[in-house]
Amino acid sequence: MSSSLADEPVEPADDDAEPLSADGYEPLLERLGDAWTVVDGHHLEATYAFPDFETALAFTNDVGELAEAEWHHPDIHLSWGEVRIEMWSHDIDGLHRSDFAMAARMDRAYAAYADGE
C-alpha cells in the first residue's frame, strides 16, 4: 500500500465527472491493501478482521470520524470481530479517485490496530 494515496485530498467529483473505468481504477486498486476489491465496476469493498466486538466497534468509530471529517461517507457493516466497508461516490454512482484515497486512509487506520496502537 502506498501512503501517498492516503495523503491525497478527498474532493467531490466535478459536475461533469464520469465514474472511473477499469483502466482508471485498476492502477489505484493496486496501490491499496489486499483487503480491497472492486465489485461490479461500481464500488470498493473491504473486510477487516478484529479479535473482538469492542475493537471492531472502535475501528468503526474511527472510520466514521474520518468520513465525517472528509464528508465522504461509506456504508459500514459492523459485526463481531469484523467490519465490512463499501465505498463509492454517490454523486456519480461509481468510483472516483477520492474513493481510493479514503480507502487508503482506512487501511492506514486499520494498520494502527494491527500494530497494537
N, CA, C and O atoms as a GROMACS GRO file, in nm:
protein
  468
    1MET      N    1   0.085  -0.118   0.000
    1MET     CA    2   0.000   0.000   0.000
    1MET      C    3   0.089   0.124   0.000
    1MET      O    4   0.186   0.131   0.075
    2SER      N    5   0.057   0.217  -0.081
    2SER     CA    6   0.132   0.342  -0.088
    2SER      C    7   0.069   0.445   0.003
    2SER      O    8  -0.050   0.474  -0.007
    3SER      N    9   0.150   0.500   0.093
    3SER     CA   10   0.095   0.601   0.183
    3SER      C   11   0.060   0.728   0.108
    3SER      O   12  -0.023   0.806   0.155
    4SER      N   13   0.122   0.752  -0.007
    4SER     CA   14   0.092   0.875  -0.079
    4SER      C   15  -0.054   0.882  -0.124
    4SER      O   16  -0.111   0.991  -0.132
    5LEU      N   17  -0.116   0.768  -0.154
    5LEU     CA   18  -0.257   0.768  -0.190
    5LEU      C   19  -0.342   0.813  -0.071
    5LEU      O   20  -0.440   0.886  -0.089
    6ALA      N   21  -0.306   0.770   0.048
    6ALA     CA   22  -0.378   0.811   0.169
    6ALA      C   23  -0.363   0.960   0.197
    6ALA      O   24  -0.446   1.019   0.266
    7ASP      N   25  -0.260   1.020   0.144
    7ASP     CA   26  -0.235   1.162   0.168
    7ASP      C   27  -0.298   1.253   0.062
    7ASP      O   28  -0.294   1.375   0.075
    8GLU      N   29  -0.355   1.193  -0.041
    8GLU     CA   30  -0.418   1.274  -0.145
    8GLU      C   31  -0.547   1.336  -0.092
    8GLU      O   32  -0.611   1.279  -0.003
    9PRO      N   33  -0.585   1.451  -0.144
    9PRO     CA   34  -0.710   1.514  -0.099
    9PRO      C   35  -0.831   1.432  -0.139
    9PRO      O   36  -0.832   1.364  -0.241
   10VAL      N   37  -0.934   1.441  -0.057
   10VAL     CA   38  -1.062   1.378  -0.088
   10VAL      C   39  -1.154   1.490  -0.133
   10VAL      O   40  -1.200   1.572  -0.053
   11GLU      N   41  -1.179   1.493  -0.262
   11GLU     CA   42  -1.259   1.600  -0.320
   11GLU      C   43  -1.379   1.541  -0.391
   11GLU      O   44  -1.370   1.433  -0.450
   12PRO      N   45  -1.492   1.609  -0.387
   12PRO     CA   46  -1.609   1.557  -0.458
   12PRO      C   47  -1.586   1.556  -0.608
   12PRO      O   48  -1.506   1.633  -0.661
   13ALA      N   49  -1.656   1.467  -0.675
   13ALA     CA   50  -1.646   1.461  -0.820
   13ALA      C   51  -1.702   1.589  -0.881
   13ALA      O   52  -1.800   1.645  -0.832
   14ASP      N   53  -1.639   1.636  -0.988
   14ASP     CA   54  -1.691   1.752  -1.061
   14ASP      C   55  -1.828   1.718  -1.118
   14ASP      O   56  -1.863   1.602  -1.135
   15ASP      N   57  -1.905   1.823  -1.148
   15ASP     CA   58  -2.039   1.804  -1.202
   15ASP      C   59  -2.040   1.722  -1.330
   15ASP      O   60  -2.136   1.650  -1.358
   16ASP      N   61  -1.933   1.733  -1.410
   16ASP     CA   62  -1.929   1.661  -1.537
   16ASP      C   63  -1.845   1.533  -1.529
   16ASP      O   64  -1.815   1.474  -1.632
   17ALA      N   65  -1.808   1.491  -1.410
   17ALA     CA   66  -1.723   1.373  -1.393
   17ALA      C   67  -1.800   1.245  -1.424
   17ALA      O   68  -1.920   1.235  -1.400
   18GLU      N   69  -1.728   1.149  -1.476
   18GLU     CA   70  -1.781   1.016  -1.504
   18GLU      C   71  -1.714   0.918  -1.407
   18GLU      O   72  -1.601   0.943  -1.364
   19PRO      N   73  -1.780   0.809  -1.373
   19PRO     CA   74  -1.714   0.708  -1.289
   19PRO      C   75  -1.590   0.654  -1.360
   19PRO      O   76  -1.584   0.649  -1.483
   20LEU      N   77  -1.493   0.613  -1.281
   20LEU     CA   78  -1.372   0.555  -1.337
   20LEU      C   79  -1.403   0.424  -1.408
   20LEU      O   80  -1.484   0.343  -1.361
   21SER      N   81  -1.339   0.403  -1.521
   21SER     CA   82  -1.345   0.275  -1.590
   21SER      C   83  -1.241   0.182  -1.528
   21SER      O   84  -1.164   0.224  -1.442
   22ALA      N   85  -1.239   0.058  -1.571
   22ALA     CA   86  -1.140  -0.037  -1.521
   22ALA      C   87  -0.999   0.015  -1.546
   22ALA      O   88  -0.912  -0.001  -1.460
   23ASP      N   89  -0.975   0.076  -1.661
   23ASP     CA   90  -0.842   0.131  -1.689
   23ASP      C   91  -0.805   0.241  -1.591
   23ASP      O   92  -0.688   0.260  -1.560
   24GLY      N   93  -0.904   0.313  -1.543
   24GLY     CA   94  -0.879   0.421  -1.448
   24GLY      C   95  -0.864   0.374  -1.306
   24GLY      O   96  -0.782   0.429  -1.231
   25TYR      N   97  -0.940   0.273  -1.266
   25TYR     CA   98  -0.934   0.232  -1.125
   25TYR      C   99  -0.833   0.121  -1.095
   25TYR      O  100  -0.788   0.110  -0.981
   26GLU      N  101  -0.796   0.039  -1.193
   26GLU     CA  102  -0.705  -0.072  -1.164
   26GLU      C  103  -0.569  -0.026  -1.108
   26GLU      O  104  -0.520  -0.087  -1.013
   27PRO      N  105  -0.507   0.080  -1.163
   27PRO     CA  106  -0.380   0.125  -1.104
   27PRO      C  107  -0.398   0.176  -0.960
   27PRO      O  108  -0.308   0.161  -0.877
   28LEU      N  109  -0.514   0.235  -0.931
   28LEU     CA  110  -0.539   0.282  -0.795
   28LEU      C  111  -0.563   0.165  -0.700
   28LEU      O  112  -0.516   0.166  -0.587
   29LEU      N  113  -0.636   0.064  -0.747
   29LEU     CA  114  -0.662  -0.054  -0.667
   29LEU      C  115  -0.532  -0.124  -0.628
   29LEU      O  116  -0.519  -0.175  -0.517
   30GLU      N  117  -0.436  -0.127  -0.719
   30GLU     CA  118  -0.306  -0.189  -0.692
   30GLU      C  119  -0.231  -0.118  -0.580
   30GLU      O  120  -0.145  -0.178  -0.516
   31ARG      N  121  -0.263   0.008  -0.556
   31ARG     CA  122  -0.196   0.086  -0.452
   31ARG      C  123  -0.260   0.068  -0.315
   31ARG      O  124  -0.206   0.116  -0.215
   32LEU      N  125  -0.375  -0.001  -0.309
   32LEU     CA  126  -0.443  -0.026  -0.182
   32LEU      C  127  -0.397  -0.156  -0.121
   32LEU      O  128  -0.331  -0.238  -0.186
   33GLY      N  129  -0.432  -0.175   0.006
   33GLY     CA  130  -0.404  -0.301   0.072
   33GLY      C  131  -0.486  -0.413   0.012
   33GLY      O  132  -0.580  -0.390  -0.063
   34ASP      N  133  -0.448  -0.535   0.045
   34ASP     CA  134  -0.511  -0.654  -0.013
   34ASP      C  135  -0.657  -0.670   0.025
   34ASP      O  136  -0.727  -0.750  -0.038
   35ALA      N  137  -0.706  -0.599   0.124
   35ALA     CA  138  -0.844  -0.615   0.169
   35ALA      C  139  -0.944  -0.567   0.064
   35ALA      O  140  -1.059  -0.612   0.064
   36TRP      N  141  -0.904  -0.478  -0.024
   36TRP     CA  142  -0.998  -0.409  -0.114
   36TRP      C  143  -1.017  -0.481  -0.247
   36TRP      O  144  -0.922  -0.532  -0.306
   37THR      N  145  -1.142  -0.483  -0.292
   37THR     CA  146  -1.176  -0.530  -0.426
   37THR      C  147  -1.275  -0.431  -0.487
   37THR      O  148  -1.343  -0.357  -0.415
   38VAL      N  149  -1.282  -0.430  -0.618
   38VAL     CA  150  -1.384  -0.353  -0.688
   38VAL      C  151  -1.496  -0.450  -0.723
   38VAL      O  152  -1.471  -0.555  -0.783
   39VAL      N  153  -1.618  -0.416  -0.686
   39VAL     CA  154  -1.734  -0.501  -0.708
   39VAL      C  155  -1.816  -0.445  -0.824
   39VAL      O  156  -1.862  -0.331  -0.821
   40ASP      N  157  -1.833  -0.527  -0.926
   40ASP     CA  158  -1.915  -0.492  -1.043
   40ASP      C  159  -1.874  -0.360  -1.108
   40ASP      O  160  -1.957  -0.293  -1.169
   41GLY      N  161  -1.747  -0.324  -1.096
   41GLY     CA  162  -1.701  -0.198  -1.154
   41GLY      C  163  -1.765  -0.076  -1.092
   41GLY      O  164  -1.750   0.035  -1.144
   42HIS      N  165  -1.836  -0.093  -0.980
   42HIS     CA  166  -1.917   0.014  -0.922
   42HIS      C  167  -1.865   0.066  -0.789
   42HIS      O  168  -1.865   0.187  -0.767
   43HIS      N  169  -1.821  -0.023  -0.700
   43HIS     CA  170  -1.780   0.023  -0.568
   43HIS      C  171  -1.665  -0.060  -0.513
   43HIS      O  172  -1.640  -0.173  -0.557
   44LEU      N  173  -1.597  -0.002  -0.417
   44LEU     CA  174  -1.491  -0.070  -0.344
   44LEU      C  175  -1.552  -0.143  -0.225
   44LEU      O  176  -1.651  -0.097  -0.167
   45GLU      N  177  -1.493  -0.255  -0.191
   45GLU     CA  178  -1.538  -0.329  -0.073
   45GLU      C  179  -1.417  -0.391  -0.004
   45GLU      O  180  -1.327  -0.444  -0.070
   46ALA      N  181  -1.416  -0.383   0.128
   46ALA     CA  182  -1.310  -0.445   0.209
   46ALA      C  183  -1.371  -0.500   0.336
   46ALA      O  184  -1.470  -0.447   0.387
   47THR      N  185  -1.310  -0.606   0.387
   47THR     CA  186  -1.349  -0.661   0.516
   47THR      C  187  -1.224  -0.666   0.603
   47THR      O  188  -1.122  -0.721   0.565
   48TYR      N  189  -1.236  -0.607   0.721
   48TYR     CA  190  -1.127  -0.603   0.818
   48TYR      C  191  -1.162  -0.692   0.936
   48TYR      O  192  -1.274  -0.688   0.986
   49ALA      N  193  -1.067  -0.774   0.980
   49ALA     CA  194  -1.089  -0.865   1.092
   49ALA      C  195  -1.031  -0.807   1.221
   49ALA      O  196  -0.928  -0.739   1.220
   50PHE      N  197  -1.100  -0.835   1.332
   50PHE     CA  198  -1.059  -0.788   1.465
   50PHE      C  199  -1.075  -0.901   1.565
   50PHE      O  200  -1.148  -0.997   1.540
   51PRO      N  201  -1.008  -0.891   1.679
   51PRO     CA  202  -1.015  -1.000   1.777
   51PRO      C  203  -1.145  -1.006   1.855
   51PRO      O  204  -1.175  -1.107   1.920
   52ASP      N  205  -1.224  -0.898   1.850
   52ASP     CA  206  -1.347  -0.894   1.930
   52ASP      C  207  -1.438  -0.782   1.880
   52ASP      O  208  -1.402  -0.706   1.791
   53PHE      N  209  -1.555  -0.774   1.940
   53PHE     CA  210  -1.653  -0.672   1.901
   53PHE      C  211  -1.605  -0.532   1.939
   53PHE      O  212  -1.620  -0.438   1.861
   54GLU      N  213  -1.549  -0.518   2.057
   54GLU     CA  214  -1.506  -0.387   2.106
   54GLU      C  215  -1.406  -0.321   2.012
   54GLU      O  216  -1.416  -0.201   1.984
   55THR      N  217  -1.309  -0.397   1.964
   55THR     CA  218  -1.208  -0.342   1.874
   55THR      C  219  -1.270  -0.310   1.738
   55THR      O  220  -1.237  -0.208   1.677
   56ALA      N  221  -1.357  -0.396   1.691
   56ALA     CA  222  -1.426  -0.369   1.564
   56ALA      C  223  -1.509  -0.240   1.575
   56ALA      O  224  -1.512  -0.160   1.482
   57LEU      N  225  -1.575  -0.222   1.688
   57LEU     CA  226  -1.654  -0.101   1.710
   57LEU      C  227  -1.565   0.023   1.715
   57LEU      O  228  -1.601   0.127   1.661
   58ALA      N  229  -1.451   0.013   1.780
   58ALA     CA  230  -1.358   0.126   1.786
   58ALA      C  231  -1.312   0.166   1.646
   58ALA      O  232  -1.306   0.284   1.614
   59PHE      N  233  -1.279   0.067   1.563
   59PHE     CA  234  -1.240   0.095   1.425
   59PHE      C  235  -1.356   0.158   1.348
   59PHE      O  236  -1.335   0.253   1.272
   60THR      N  237  -1.476   0.107   1.368
   60THR     CA  238  -1.594   0.164   1.303
   60THR      C  239  -1.609   0.311   1.339
   60THR      O  240  -1.637   0.394   1.253
   61ASN      N  241  -1.589   0.343   1.465
   61ASN     CA  242  -1.597   0.483   1.508
   61ASN      C  243  -1.487   0.567   1.444
   61ASN      O  244  -1.511   0.681   1.405
   62ASP      N  245  -1.367   0.511   1.432
   62ASP     CA  246  -1.258   0.583   1.365
   62ASP      C  247  -1.292   0.611   1.219
   62ASP      O  248  -1.270   0.721   1.169
   63VAL      N  249  -1.347   0.511   1.151
   63VAL     CA  250  -1.387   0.529   1.011
   63VAL      C  251  -1.498   0.634   1.001
   63VAL      O  252  -1.498   0.716   0.910
   64GLY      N  253  -1.591   0.630   1.094
   64GLY     CA  254  -1.698   0.729   1.095
   64GLY      C  255  -1.646   0.870   1.114
   64GLY      O  256  -1.693   0.963   1.047
   65GLU      N  257  -1.551   0.889   1.203
   65GLU     CA  258  -1.492   1.022   1.223
   65GLU      C  259  -1.416   1.068   1.099
   65GLU      O  260  -1.426   1.184   1.060
   66LEU      N  261  -1.343   0.977   1.037
   66LEU     CA  262  -1.272   1.010   0.914
   66LEU      C  263  -1.371   1.050   0.804
   66LEU      O  264  -1.351   1.149   0.735
   67ALA      N  265  -1.476   0.972   0.789
   67ALA     CA  266  -1.577   1.000   0.687
   67ALA      C  267  -1.643   1.135   0.710
   67ALA      O  268  -1.665   1.211   0.617
   68GLU      N  269  -1.674   1.163   0.834
   68GLU     CA  270  -1.738   1.291   0.865
   68GLU      C  271  -1.644   1.408   0.840
   68GLU      O  272  -1.685   1.512   0.788
   69ALA      N  273  -1.517   1.391   0.875
   69ALA     CA  274  -1.418   1.497   0.853
   69ALA      C  275  -1.399   1.527   0.704
   69ALA      O  276  -1.380   1.642   0.665
   70GLU      N  277  -1.406   1.423   0.622
   70GLU     CA  278  -1.385   1.439   0.478
   70GLU      C  279  -1.516   1.457   0.401
   70GLU      O  280  -1.515   1.487   0.282
   71TRP      N  281  -1.629   1.438   0.471
   71TRP     CA  282  -1.761   1.446   0.411
   71TRP      C  283  -1.771   1.350   0.292
   71TRP      O  284  -1.821   1.384   0.185
   72HIS      N  285  -1.722   1.228   0.316
   72HIS     CA  286  -1.725   1.121   0.216
   72HIS      C  287  -1.757   0.993   0.291
   72HIS      O  288  -1.669   0.933   0.354
   73HIS      N  289  -1.882   0.951   0.286
   73HIS     CA  290  -1.934   0.851   0.378
   73HIS      C  291  -1.951   0.713   0.315
   73HIS      O  292  -2.025   0.698   0.217
   74PRO      N  293  -1.884   0.613   0.370
   74PRO     CA  294  -1.901   0.475   0.321
   74PRO      C  295  -2.020   0.409   0.388
   74PRO      O  296  -2.076   0.461   0.486
   75ASP      N  297  -2.059   0.295   0.335
   75ASP     CA  298  -2.150   0.206   0.406
   75ASP      C  299  -2.063   0.120   0.497
   75ASP      O  300  -1.965   0.060   0.451
   76ILE      N  301  -2.098   0.113   0.624
   76ILE     CA  302  -2.019   0.039   0.723
   76ILE      C  303  -2.106  -0.070   0.782
   76ILE      O  304  -2.217  -0.044   0.830
   77HIS      N  305  -2.055  -0.193   0.780
   77HIS     CA  306  -2.128  -0.308   0.833
   77HIS      C  307  -2.044  -0.366   0.947
   77HIS      O  308  -1.935  -0.419   0.924
   78LEU      N  309  -2.095  -0.356   1.068
   78LEU     CA  310  -2.025  -0.399   1.189
   78LEU      C  311  -2.084  -0.530   1.239
   78LEU      O  312  -2.206  -0.544   1.250
   79SER      N  313  -1.998  -0.626   1.268
   79SER     CA  314  -2.039  -0.749   1.334
   79SER      C  315  -1.927  -0.791   1.429
   79SER      O  316  -1.821  -0.728   1.433
   80TRP      N  317  -1.949  -0.896   1.503
   80TRP     CA  318  -1.849  -0.939   1.599
   80TRP      C  319  -1.720  -0.972   1.527
   80TRP      O  320  -1.715  -1.063   1.444
   81GLY      N  321  -1.614  -0.897   1.558
   81GLY     CA  322  -1.481  -0.923   1.504
   81GLY      C  323  -1.462  -0.890   1.358
   81GLY      O  324  -1.364  -0.935   1.297
   82GLU      N  325  -1.552  -0.812   1.301
   82GLU     CA  326  -1.542  -0.785   1.157
   82GLU      C  327  -1.611  -0.653   1.122
   82GLU      O  328  -1.717  -0.620   1.175
   83VAL      N  329  -1.547  -0.580   1.033
   83VAL     CA  330  -1.607  -0.458   0.977
   83VAL      C  331  -1.592  -0.467   0.826
   83VAL      O  332  -1.482  -0.484   0.774
   84ARG      N  333  -1.706  -0.455   0.756
   84ARG     CA  334  -1.705  -0.453   0.610
   84ARG      C  335  -1.741  -0.311   0.565
   84ARG      O  336  -1.835  -0.250   0.614
   85ILE      N  337  -1.664  -0.262   0.471
   85ILE     CA  338  -1.680  -0.126   0.418
   85ILE      C  339  -1.716  -0.134   0.270
   85ILE      O  340  -1.655  -0.210   0.195
   86GLU      N  341  -1.813  -0.055   0.229
   86GLU     CA  342  -1.843  -0.034   0.088
   86GLU      C  343  -1.829   0.115   0.060
   86GLU      O  344  -1.884   0.198   0.132
   87MET      N  345  -1.757   0.148  -0.046
   87MET     CA  346  -1.725   0.288  -0.075
   87MET      C  347  -1.743   0.317  -0.223
   87MET      O  348  -1.690   0.245  -0.308
   88TRP      N  349  -1.818   0.422  -0.254
   88TRP     CA  350  -1.827   0.475  -0.389
   88TRP      C  351  -1.874   0.618  -0.380
   88TRP      O  352  -1.919   0.663  -0.275
   89SER      N  353  -1.864   0.689  -0.490
   89SER     CA  354  -1.909   0.828  -0.495
   89SER      C  355  -2.053   0.830  -0.543
   89SER      O  356  -2.082   0.801  -0.659
   90HIS      N  357  -2.142   0.866  -0.452
   90HIS     CA  358  -2.285   0.863  -0.482
   90HIS      C  359  -2.323   0.964  -0.591
   90HIS      O  360  -2.414   0.939  -0.670
   91ASP      N  361  -2.252   1.077  -0.595
   91ASP     CA  362  -2.285   1.180  -0.695
   91ASP      C  363  -2.273   1.130  -0.838
   91ASP      O  364  -2.348   1.172  -0.926
   92ILE      N  365  -2.178   1.037  -0.861
   92ILE     CA  366  -2.158   0.985  -0.996
   92ILE      C  367  -2.198   0.837  -1.006
   92ILE      O  368  -2.182   0.774  -1.110
   93ASP      N  369  -2.249   0.783  -0.895
   93ASP     CA  370  -2.291   0.643  -0.887
   93ASP      C  371  -2.183   0.549  -0.938
   93ASP      O  372  -2.208   0.460  -1.020
   94GLY      N  373  -2.062   0.571  -0.888
   94GLY     CA  374  -1.950   0.487  -0.928
   94GLY      C  375  -1.824   0.532  -0.857
   94GLY      O  376  -1.828   0.607  -0.760
   95LEU      N  377  -1.713   0.484  -0.909
   95LEU     CA  378  -1.584   0.511  -0.845
   95LEU      C  379  -1.518   0.638  -0.894
   95LEU      O  380  -1.521   0.672  -1.012
   96HIS      N  381  -1.458   0.708  -0.798
   96HIS     CA  382  -1.383   0.832  -0.821
   96HIS      C  383  -1.250   0.816  -0.748
   96HIS      O  384  -1.239   0.736  -0.656
   97ARG      N  385  -1.151   0.890  -0.788
   97ARG     CA  386  -1.020   0.882  -0.726
   97ARG      C  387  -1.028   0.903  -0.574
   97ARG      O  388  -0.952   0.841  -0.499
   98SER      N  389  -1.118   0.987  -0.529
   98SER     CA  390  -1.133   1.013  -0.385
   98SER      C  391  -1.174   0.888  -0.308
   98SER      O  392  -1.138   0.875  -0.190
   99ASP      N  393  -1.247   0.798  -0.370
   99ASP     CA  394  -1.284   0.673  -0.303
   99ASP      C  395  -1.159   0.593  -0.266
   99ASP      O  396  -1.153   0.532  -0.160
  100PHE      N  397  -1.062   0.595  -0.354
  100PHE     CA  398  -0.938   0.521  -0.330
  100PHE      C  399  -0.853   0.589  -0.224
  100PHE      O  400  -0.786   0.522  -0.145
  101ALA      N  401  -0.854   0.723  -0.222
  101ALA     CA  402  -0.783   0.794  -0.116
  101ALA      C  403  -0.845   0.764   0.020
  101ALA      O  404  -0.773   0.742   0.118
  102MET      N  405  -0.977   0.761   0.027
  102MET     CA  406  -1.044   0.726   0.153
  102MET      C  407  -1.012   0.582   0.192
  102MET      O  408  -0.987   0.554   0.310
  103ALA      N  409  -1.014   0.491   0.097
  103ALA     CA  410  -0.984   0.351   0.126
  103ALA      C  411  -0.842   0.338   0.181
  103ALA      O  412  -0.818   0.262   0.275
  104ALA      N  413  -0.748   0.412   0.123
  104ALA     CA  414  -0.610   0.408   0.173
  104ALA      C  415  -0.601   0.463   0.315
  104ALA      O  416  -0.521   0.414   0.396
  105ARG      N  417  -0.682   0.562   0.346
  105ARG     CA  418  -0.684   0.615   0.484
  105ARG      C  419  -0.742   0.513   0.580
  105ARG      O  420  -0.697   0.503   0.695
  106MET      N  421  -0.840   0.438   0.535
  106MET     CA  422  -0.896   0.332   0.620
  106MET      C  423  -0.793   0.221   0.641
  106MET      O  424  -0.783   0.166   0.751
  107ASP      N  425  -0.717   0.189   0.536
  107ASP     CA  426  -0.608   0.092   0.553
  107ASP      C  427  -0.508   0.142   0.656
  107ASP      O  428  -0.459   0.065   0.739
  108ARG      N  429  -0.478   0.270   0.650
  108ARG     CA  430  -0.383   0.328   0.746
  108ARG      C  431  -0.438   0.318   0.889
  108ARG      O  432  -0.364   0.286   0.982
  109ALA      N  433  -0.566   0.347   0.905
  109ALA     CA  434  -0.629   0.335   1.038
  109ALA      C  435  -0.626   0.191   1.086
  109ALA      O  436  -0.599   0.165   1.204
  110TYR      N  437  -0.653   0.097   0.997
  110TYR     CA  438  -0.652  -0.045   1.035
  110TYR      C  439  -0.512  -0.089   1.075
  110TYR      O  440  -0.496  -0.167   1.169
  111ALA      N  441  -0.411  -0.039   1.005
  111ALA     CA  442  -0.272  -0.075   1.037
  111ALA      C  443  -0.238  -0.036   1.180
  111ALA      O  444  -0.160  -0.104   1.246
  112ALA      N  445  -0.295   0.074   1.228
  112ALA     CA  446  -0.270   0.115   1.368
  112ALA      C  447  -0.323   0.010   1.464
  112ALA      O  448  -0.263  -0.014   1.569
  113TYR      N  449  -0.434  -0.053   1.431
  113TYR     CA  450  -0.489  -0.160   1.517
  113TYR      C  451  -0.402  -0.284   1.509
  113TYR      O  452  -0.378  -0.350   1.610
  114ALA      N  453  -0.354  -0.316   1.390
  114ALA     CA  454  -0.268  -0.434   1.372
  114ALA      C  455  -0.136  -0.415   1.445
  114ALA      O  456  -0.076  -0.512   1.492
  115ASP      N  457  -0.092  -0.290   1.455
  115ASP     CA  458   0.035  -0.259   1.523
  115ASP      C  459   0.015  -0.247   1.674
  115ASP      O  460   0.112  -0.224   1.748
  116GLY      N  461  -0.108  -0.262   1.721
  116GLY     CA  462  -0.135  -0.258   1.864
  116GLY      C  463  -0.148  -0.120   1.924
  116GLY      O  464  -0.137  -0.104   2.045
  117GLU      N  465  -0.171  -0.020   1.840
  117GLU     CA  466  -0.186   0.117   1.893
  117GLU      C  467  -0.322   0.139   1.952
  117GLU      O  468  -0.352   0.248   2.001
   0.00000   0.00000   0.00000
